[in-house]
Amino acid sequence: MSVNKVILIGRVGQKPEVRHLDGDTSVANFSLATGEKYKNKQGEMVESTEWHSLVAWRKLAELAEKWI
């Protein structure tokens, strides 16, 4: 079994949507925008934004609800 780790640094798109499931389990859904700026072959500055859909469970969902 292998584990992949990703660190995303960006801006939150909207307040997290938090649900509380049976057994007192919390789930938070929210979006995060990451961007980059670079010069293309013609020397022009190019800016791109990519949106990520994130899901946080249990304690992380509670932290997202409180702090985001």
C-alpha positions, 0 to 999 in steps of 0.5 A, spaced: 500 500 500 502 506 498 500 513 500 500 520 496 501 526 500 499 533 496 499 540 499 495 545 496 496 552 498 491 557 495 484 561 496 478 558 498 472 559 493 466 559 498 464 557 505 465 550 506 458 546 506 458 541 512 453 535 513 453 531 520 452 524 518 449 518 523 454 517 528 456 524 529 461 524 523 462 531 520 463 532 512 465 538 509 465 540 502 469 546 499 473 548 493 480 551 493 483 555 487 491 555 486 494 559 481 501 560 477 504 565 473 509 564 468 512 567 461 511 563 455 515 562 449 513 569 446 515 572 453 508 574 455 506 573 462 501 568 463 496 567 469 492 560 470 487 558 475 485 551 477 480 549 482 480 543 486 474 540 490 476 538 497 472 533 502 474 533 509 472 528 514 471 528 522 475 533 525 478 536 519 471 537 517 470 541 524 476 545 523 474 547 516 467 549 519 470 553 524 476 556 521 474 557 513 
